[in-house]
Amino acid sequence: MARNVQVEPLRTVHIEEQQVELVERKGLGHPDSIADGVAESVSRALSRLYLDEFGRILHHNTDETQVVGGASEPKFGGGRVTKPIYILLVGRATTEVNGEELPYRSTALDAAKRYVRSICAHLDVDRHVDFDCKIGTGSVDLRGVFDQKAVLANDTSFGVGFAPLSDTERLVLESERFLTLKLKKKLPALGEDVKVMGYRRGETIGLTVAAALVDSEINGPKEYQAVCEEIREKLQDQAARLTKREVTIDVNTADDPELGRYYLTVTGLSMEAGDDGSVGRGNRANGLITPCRPMSLEATAGKNPVNHVGKIYNLLGNLIAQDVVRETGGNVQEIHVRILSQIGKPVDEPQVASLQILPADGVKLAQVRREAEAIANDWLGKIDTLPQRLLTDKLTVF
């Protein structure tokens, strides 16, 4: 099938050659990431419910989850949560099929609780979190659904992607993953609420790390400082394996020991003490916030994976970009992908799939154009595989 895939030169200075680069990642325990994770877990649970009952994913969007911070009194040796965190599930779902109500509410709440438990080791979900479900209801007559042959875009919207990741982007992404997925297992004082900000100036990269520490695992200021230093040292070792550039790392720079101010928490989460979170305010679909690169403001988490182009095209843009870089064997220095839908038209036939390519030194665009077009067309042709890739955890959305 001939699709409107447009390839043109990317007229920019390569990201690695720009003087200044900024990159951010909000960790798994950040309130915005918790909102994203809950929304996506609810969407996936509803998708499985629909697949089990009807063999296809029915209409739903759960991308409006809100996290309202609680209150706490942390102290060295162990404090307490004084007001629970409030998590509100909002959106729309198919709750009735052919006049029969589905267990959508219990499915959504169970999924949300399981997700929060899986991420937050020091949080007592039953005592410290109040969950509420206000997902709007909708009904469907399956006879009409099964008569529909093509999957049609639910909106006129666009998605973006780029590749490859720069040194700074990869360093920021892998630093947070190292802290929350690896070091956390060996260092129980490290909480899940971690944020990493990267700033590259020329050949020097600076990382500013905010890491919530768990009060019950630390007896006093000296232990607190030792934990911060261990985090810095471990990240420094990690950085040496990821980049040849000089890297400096600062941890918890808002601390003021003279005033007794430390990033100390009861649960390892800032949402215990008033920090709120919303879907779409954090990482983009590739896991990063990259103001020096093209980005979409669409919230990817929680949107249905079948026809919500705000989700599908952002995922697809990154997959296309990554494959073009990999399969052209080093001939592409940088690629930006932008895909635009039109409401009511097939999702695999966007208005345009725009590929802007910066070839490697000595390579002409004509040498990679045809292969890039083929890769984009191939991914658009198998766009219907994305839901299964999401449900089997082969794709992440934040």
RODO-2510 file (C-alpha; in nm, 4 decimals, decimal comma):
residues 398
     n   res          X          Y          Z
     1     m     0,0000     0,0000     0,0000
     2     a     0,1354     0,3427    -0,0954
     3     r     0,1326     0,5781     0,2018
     4     n     0,2314     0,9415     0,2292
     5     v     0,5827     0,8989     0,3673
     6     q     0,7906     1,2113     0,3108
     7     v     1,1696     1,2108     0,3530
     8     e     1,3642     1,5363     0,3643
     9     p     1,6947     1,6652     0,5015
    10     l     1,7130     1,7504     0,8715
    11     r     1,8646     2,0975     0,8610
    12     t     2,0137     2,1298     1,2054
    13     v     2,3393     2,0949     1,3934
    14     h     2,3693     1,7384     1,5215
    15     i     2,2596     1,7206     1,8856
    16     e     2,6044     1,5989     1,9982
    17     e     2,7676     1,9022     1,8378
    18     q     2,5395     2,1613     1,9953
    19     q     2,6979     2,3558     2,2801
    20     v     2,4115     2,3145     2,5304
    21     e     2,1781     2,0206     2,5893
    22     l     1,9163     1,9713     2,8603
    23     v     1,7560     1,6362     2,9457
    24     e     1,5267     1,5280     3,2305
    25     r     1,3761     1,2056     3,3584
    26     k     1,1215     1,1739     3,6346
    27     g     1,1663     0,8433     3,8138
    28     l     0,9098     0,5704     3,8688
    29     g     0,8116     0,7060     4,2107
    30     h     0,7666     1,0683     4,1036
    31     p     0,3986     1,1736     4,1441
    32     d     0,3625     1,2396     3,7693
    33     s     0,5126     0,8996     3,6880
    34     i     0,2853     0,7317     3,9433
    35     a    -0,0113     0,8946     3,7668
    36     d     0,1203     0,7706     3,4301
    37     g     0,1832     0,4217     3,5613
    38     v    -0,1572     0,3911     3,7252
    39     a    -0,3355     0,5190     3,4143
    40     e    -0,1501     0,2759     3,1900
    41     s    -0,2030    -0,0187     3,4251
    42     v    -0,5779     0,0519     3,4312
    43     s    -0,5876     0,0729     3,0501
    44     r    -0,4040    -0,2565     3,0167
    45     a    -0,6298    -0,4273     3,2713
    46     l    -0,9425    -0,3087     3,0892
    47     s    -0,7905    -0,4191     2,7579
    48     r    -0,7358    -0,7696     2,8965
    49     l    -1,0912    -0,7768     3,0329
    50     y    -1,2302    -0,6875     2,6917
    51     l    -1,0059    -0,9360     2,5123
    52     d    -1,0990    -1,2175     2,7496
    53     e    -1,4723    -1,1487     2,7198
    54     f    -1,5110    -1,0321     2,3594
    55     g    -1,1876    -1,1030     2,1734
    56     r    -1,1069    -0,7379     2,1074
    57     i    -1,0148    -0,4217     2,2934
    58     l    -1,3173    -0,1960     2,3324
    59     h    -1,3264     0,1805     2,3656
    60     h    -1,1668     0,3311     2,6747
    61     n    -0,9343     0,6132     2,7765
    62     t    -0,8028     0,6358     3,1323
    63     d    -0,5467     0,9121     3,0780
    64     e    -0,6779     1,1614     3,3342
    65     t    -0,5526     0,9994     3,6566
    66     q    -0,4754     1,2471     3,9353
    67     v    -0,2503     1,2052     4,2376
    68     v    -0,3189     1,4359     4,5326
    69     g    -0,0387     1,4500     4,7847
    70     g    -0,0919     1,3560     5,1473
    71     a     0,0918     1,4734     5,4588
    72     s     0,3690     1,3216     5,6677
    73     e     0,6081     1,3789     5,9557
    74     p     0,9403     1,2201     5,8605
    75     k     1,2254     1,1908     6,1104
    76     f     1,5473     0,9949     6,1381
    77     g     1,4713     0,6456     6,2609
    78     g     1,1146     0,6526     6,1303
    79     g     0,8265     0,8987     6,1043
    80     r     0,4641     0,8646     6,0032
    81     v     0,2142     0,9463     5,7323
    82     t    -0,0499     1,1760     5,8831
    83     k    -0,2814     1,2143     5,5834
    84     p    -0,3257     0,9567     5,3074
    85     i    -0,2441     1,0117     4,9421
    86     y    -0,5518     1,0353     4,7193
    87     i    -0,5478     0,8749     4,3735
    88     l    -0,8399     0,9493     4,1435
    89     l    -0,9080     0,7333     3,8389
    90     v    -1,0761     0,9377     3,5682
    91     g    -1,1613     0,8715     3,2046
    92     r    -1,4062     0,6743     2,9955
    93     a    -1,4579     0,3031     2,9472
    94     t    -1,6979     0,0609     2,7883
    95     t    -1,8875    -0,0515     3,0961
    96     e    -2,1874    -0,2185     2,9338
    97     v    -2,2042    -0,4529     2,6350
    98     n    -2,5333    -0,5568     2,4781
    99     g    -2,7085    -0,4463     2,7969
   100     e    -2,4813    -0,6433     3,0313
   101     e    -2,2670    -0,4522     3,2821
   102     l    -1,8967    -0,5306     3,3065
   103     p    -1,6840    -0,5303     3,6254
   104     y    -1,4916    -0,2265     3,5015
   105     r    -1,4726    -0,0493     3,8374
   106     s    -1,3216    -0,3382     4,0338
   107     t    -1,0896    -0,4152     3,7415
   108     a    -0,9616    -0,0570     3,7366
   109     l    -0,9170    -0,0258     4,1133
   110     d    -0,7439    -0,3626     4,1462
   111     a    -0,5020    -0,2727     3,8659
   112     a    -0,4222     0,0650     4,0227
   113     k    -0,3508    -0,0861     4,3626
   114     r    -0,1345    -0,3635     4,2165
   115     y     0,0721    -0,1122     4,0250
   116     v     0,1364     0,1168     4,3211
   117     r     0,2306    -0,1816     4,5377
   118     s     0,4736    -0,3039     4,2718
   119     i     0,6564     0,0305     4,2612
   120     c     0,6493     0,1638     4,6177
   121     a     0,8291    -0,0653     4,8622
   122     h     0,7808     0,1435     5,1790
   123     l     0,4230     0,2535     5,1136
   124     d     0,1392     0,0755     5,2952
   125     v    -0,1151     0,0988     5,0142
   126     d    -0,4092    -0,0069     5,2335
   127     r    -0,3369     0,2565     5,5005
   128     h    -0,1623     0,5357     5,3159
   129     v    -0,3560     0,5616     4,9880
   130     d    -0,7217     0,6330     4,9187
   131     f    -0,8278     0,5206     4,5716
   132     d    -1,1373     0,6571     4,4000
   133     c    -1,2833     0,5609     4,0623
   134     k    -1,4829     0,8144     3,8620
   135     i    -1,4359     0,6532     3,5225
   136     g    -1,7309     0,7517     3,3051
   137     t    -1,9582     0,4855     3,1645
   138     g    -2,0396     0,3946     2,8081
   139     s    -2,2241     0,1128     2,6352
   140     v    -2,1745    -0,0558     2,3004
   141     d    -2,3623    -0,2854     2,0666
   142     l    -2,0997    -0,5349     1,9546
   143     r    -2,2789    -0,6047     1,6286
   144     g    -2,1845    -0,2564     1,5086
   145     v    -1,8305    -0,2877     1,6397
   146     f    -1,7584    -0,6119     1,4561
   147     d    -1,9027    -0,4738     1,1327
   148     q    -1,6296    -0,2066     1,1299
   149     k    -1,3462    -0,3322     0,9077
   150     a    -1,0832    -0,0585     0,9469
   151     v    -0,9484     0,0961     1,2668
   152     l    -1,0171     0,4685     1,2384
   153     a    -0,8246     0,7479     1,4114
   154     n    -1,0156     0,8953     1,7043
   155     d    -0,8584     1,2390     1,6644
   156     t    -0,6614     1,4687     1,4384
   157     s    -0,3323     1,4657     1,6210
   158     f     0,0376     1,3986     1,5768
   159     g     0,3134     1,1926     1,7315
   160     v     0,6880     1,2385     1,7210
   161     g     1,0008     1,0346     1,7675
   162     f     1,3742     1,0646     1,7235
   163     a     1,6913     0,8572     1,7296
   164     p     1,9526     0,7829     1,8341
   165     l     1,9718     0,8963     2,1947
   166     s     2,2574     1,1305     2,2685
   167     d     2,5187     1,0606     2,5372
   168     t     2,3350     1,2921     2,7741
   169     e     1,9943     1,1394     2,7064
   170     r     2,1216     0,7865     2,7535
   171     l     2,3068     0,8851     3,0699
   172     v     1,9999     1,0477     3,2246
   173     l     1,7732     0,7564     3,1327
   174     e     2,0092     0,4865     3,2544
   175     s     2,0983     0,6746     3,5732
   176     e     1,7381     0,6754     3,6931
   177     r     1,6888     0,3137     3,5908
   178     f     2,0052     0,2153     3,7761
   179     l     1,8906     0,3880     4,0943
   180     t     1,5329     0,2620     4,1074
   181     l     1,5723    -0,0819     3,9494
   182     k     1,9182    -0,1908     4,0701
   183     l     2,0733     0,0149     4,3497
   184     k     1,7406     0,0307     4,5367
   185     k     1,7640    -0,3456     4,5959
   186     k     2,1008    -0,3070     4,7719
   187     l     2,0331     0,0293     4,9356
   188     p     1,6937     0,0218     5,1108
   189     a     1,7341     0,3823     5,2283
   190     l     1,6917     0,4938     4,8655
   191     g     1,3311     0,5759     4,7822
   192     e     1,1588     0,5391     4,4472
   193     d     1,0980     0,9101     4,3947
   194     v     1,4053     1,0053     4,1943
   195     k     1,4518     1,2818     3,9393
   196     v     1,7594     1,3220     3,7198
   197     m     1,8355     1,6437     3,5324
   198     g     2,1180     1,6465     3,2815
   199     y     2,2971     1,9553     3,1529
   200     r     2,5692     1,9229     2,8936
   201     r     2,7927     2,2164     2,8142
   202     g     3,0363     2,1259     2,5426
   203     e     3,2128     1,8104     2,6567
   204     t     3,1058     1,8256     3,0225
   205     i     2,7834     1,6736     3,1550
   206     g     2,6374     1,7667     3,4921
   207     l     2,3725     1,5523     3,6601
   208     t     2,1543     1,6937     3,9364
   209     v     1,9842     1,4102     4,1225
   210     a     1,6956     1,4486     4,3640
   211     a     1,6500     1,1244     4,5573
   212     a     1,3939     1,0822     4,8341
   213     l     1,5472     0,8844     5,1211
   214     v     1,3543     0,6640     5,3641
   215     d     1,3693     0,7827     5,7261
   216     s     1,3274     0,4416     5,8918
   217     e     1,6452     0,3202     5,7170
   218     i     1,8617     0,6132     5,8382
   219     n     1,9548     0,6884     6,1999
   220     g     2,0931     1,0387     6,1627
   221     p     2,2588     1,3089     5,9495
   222     k     2,5898     1,1219     5,9133
   223     e     2,4159     0,8129     5,7746
   224     y     2,2078     1,0360     5,5484
   225     q     2,5216     1,1979     5,4058
   226     a     2,6819     0,8558     5,3615
   227     v     2,3811     0,7360     5,1589
   228     c     2,3958     1,0451     4,9376
   229     e     2,7662     0,9893     4,8813
   230     e     2,7104     0,6238     4,7933
   231     i     2,4460     0,7259     4,5398
   232     r     2,6884     0,9762     4,3869
   233     e     2,9755     0,7278     4,3714
   234     k     2,7643     0,4500     4,2175
   235     l     2,6270     0,6888     3,9556
   236     q     2,9787     0,8100     3,8796
   237     d     3,0861     0,4504     3,8133
   238     q     2,7795     0,3990     3,5936
   239     a     2,8508     0,7187     3,3993
   240     a     3,2055     0,6074     3,3184
   241     r     3,0601     0,3069     3,1379
   242     l     2,8137     0,5145     2,9354
   243     t     3,0136     0,8131     2,8142
   244     k     3,3700     0,9291     2,7617
   245     r     3,2702     1,2845     2,8495
   246     e     3,3518     1,4339     3,1879
   247     v     3,0559     1,3893     3,4240
   248     t     2,9878     1,5694     3,7514
   249     i     2,7081     1,4568     3,9833
   250     d     2,5292     1,6434     4,2623
   251     v     2,2786     1,4726     4,4918
   252     n     2,0021     1,6444     4,6925
   253     t     2,1335     1,9971     4,6516
   254     a     1,8405     2,1508     4,8433
   255     d     1,9641     1,9960     5,1692
   256     d     2,0789     2,2361     5,4414
   257     p     2,2257     2,0452     5,7392
   258     e     2,2610     2,3636     5,9467
   259     l     1,8863     2,4147     5,9239
   260     g     1,8166     2,0437     5,9645
   261     r     1,6718     2,0254     5,6132
   262     y     1,7050     1,6932     5,4327
   263     y     1,5158     1,5138     5,1551
   264     l     1,3827     1,2680     5,4098
   265     t     1,0539     1,0825     5,3654
   266     v     0,8555     0,8110     5,5404
   267     t     0,7761     0,6194     5,2225
   268     g     1,0492     0,7219     4,9775
   269     l     0,7903     0,9288     4,7906
   270     s     0,7355     1,3040     4,7797
   271     m     0,3628     1,2507     4,7208
   272     e     0,3342     1,1591     5,0892
   273     a     0,3912     1,5272     5,1702
   274     g     0,1796     1,7337     4,9342
   275     d     0,3386     1,6756     4,5938
   276     d     0,0672     1,6150     4,3347
   277     g     0,0829     1,4329     4,0030
   278     s    -0,1024     1,4224     3,6728
   279     v    -0,0861     1,2066     3,3620
   280     g     0,1165     1,3617     3,0825
   281     r     0,3195     1,6080     3,2920
   282     g     0,6249     1,3879     3,3043
   283     n     0,8312     1,1784     3,0656
   284     r     0,7407     1,1479     2,6997
   285     a     0,6879     0,8107     2,5321
   286     n     1,0636     0,7442     2,5105
   287     g     1,1058     0,7952     2,8867
   288     l     1,2646     1,1390     2,8693
   289     i     1,1864     1,5105     2,8665
   290     t     1,4015     1,6591     2,5906
   291     p     1,3571     2,0330     2,5218
   292     c     1,6376     2,0228     2,2637
   293     r     1,4475     1,7649     2,0551
   294     p     1,1004     1,7467     1,8970
   295     m     0,8342     1,6574     2,1541
   296     s     0,4574     1,6111     2,1651
   297     l     0,2478     1,7361     2,4558
   298     e     0,0183     1,4335     2,4265
   299     a    -0,0166     1,2147     2,7334
   300     t     0,0639     0,8641     2,6138
   301     a    -0,0201     0,6650     2,9279
   302     g    -0,3776     0,5460     2,9674
   303     k    -0,4977     0,6157     2,6154
   304     n    -0,6459     0,3154     2,4403
   305     p    -0,3870     0,1335     2,2282
   306     v    -0,6087     0,0622     1,9278
   307     n    -0,7193     0,3924     1,7746
   308     h    -0,5964     0,6725     1,9996
   309     v    -0,3336     0,8271     1,7743
   310     g    -0,2056     1,0440     2,0614
   311     k    -0,0627     0,7208     2,1993
   312     i    -0,0001     0,5103     1,8917
   313     y     0,1849     0,7664     1,6816
   314     n     0,4238     0,8698     1,9589
   315     l     0,5200     0,5061     2,0124
   316     l     0,5397     0,4449     1,6390
   317     g     0,7515     0,7541     1,5772
   318     n     1,0207     0,6257     1,8122
   319     l     1,0080     0,2720     1,6720
   320     i     1,0507     0,4000     1,3156
   321     a     1,3355     0,6311     1,4161
   322     q     1,5205     0,3567     1,6047
   323     d     1,4889     0,1100     1,3171
   324     v     1,6065     0,3600     1,0566
   325     v     1,9217     0,4316     1,2573
   326     r     1,9885     0,0633     1,3256
   327     e     1,9121    -0,0760     0,9813
   328     t     2,0983     0,1869     0,7804
   329     g     2,4221     0,0749     0,9432
   330     g     2,5561     0,4030     1,0753
   331     n     2,4600     0,6093     0,7691
   332     v     2,2070     0,8175     0,9661
   333     q     2,3440     1,0565     1,2259
   334     e     2,0049     1,1778     1,3486
   335     i     1,6401     1,1360     1,2489
   336     h     1,3205     1,3133     1,3531
   337     v     0,9852     1,1473     1,2808
   338     r     0,6478     1,3239     1,2811
   339     i     0,3213     1,1416     1,2047
   340     l    -0,0120     1,3213     1,1604
   341     s    -0,3539     1,1557     1,1681
   342     q    -0,6922     1,2727     1,0473
   343     i    -0,9964     1,1910     1,2544
   344     g    -1,2129     0,9216     1,1026
   345     k    -0,9430     0,7964     0,8655
   346     p    -0,7567     0,4622     0,8986
   347     v    -0,4797     0,4799     1,1589
   348     d    -0,2387     0,3039     0,9223
   349     e    -0,2893     0,5759     0,6604
   350     p    -0,1762     0,9009     0,8250
   351     q    -0,2021     1,2339     0,6482
   352     v     0,1764     1,2303     0,6497
   353     a     0,4664     1,0411     0,8012
   354     s     0,7507     1,2906     0,7874
   355     l     1,1084     1,1663     0,8220
   356     q     1,3740     1,4336     0,8581
   357     i     1,7180     1,2782     0,8259
   358     l     2,0657     1,4075     0,8980
   359     p     2,2959     1,1665     0,7121
   360     a     2,6335     1,0706     0,8520
   361     d     2,9387     1,2542     0,7212
   362     g     3,0050     1,1601     0,3596
   363     v     2,6608     1,0011     0,3112
   364     k     2,3963     1,1486     0,0819
   365     l     2,0268     1,1450     0,1670
   366     a     1,9532     0,9491    -0,1513
   367     q     2,1544     0,6569    -0,0115
   368     v     1,9157     0,6065     0,2822
   369     r     1,5862     0,7495     0,1497
   370     r     1,4403     0,4299     0,0070
   371     e     1,5261     0,2172     0,3094
   372     a     1,3842     0,4780     0,5477
   373     e     1,0590     0,4944     0,3495
   374     a     1,0324     0,1158     0,3544
   375     i     1,0835     0,1005     0,7304
   376     a     0,8129     0,3615     0,7917
   377     n     0,5718     0,1807     0,5596
   378     d     0,6465    -0,1517     0,7260
   379     w     0,5704    -0,0151     1,0742
   380     l     0,2502     0,1508     0,9554
   381     g     0,1477    -0,1797     0,8020
   382     k     0,1868    -0,3595     1,1349
   383     i     0,0450    -0,0838     1,3537
   384     d    -0,2107    -0,3345     1,4807
   385     t     0,0682    -0,5199     1,6651
   386     l     0,1209    -0,2330     1,9111
   387     p    -0,1587    -0,3337     2,1541
   388     q    -0,0098    -0,6809     2,2015
   389     r     0,3387    -0,5358     2,2419
   390     l     0,2041    -0,3085     2,5143
   391     l     0,0118    -0,5841     2,6912
   392     t     0,3202    -0,8060     2,6994
   393     d     0,5400    -0,5242     2,8375
   394     k     0,7532    -0,5016     2,5237
   395     l     0,6849    -0,1266     2,5060
   396     t     0,6905     0,1379     2,7765
   397     v     0,5022     0,4657     2,7548
   398     f     0,6898     0,6859     3,0049
***
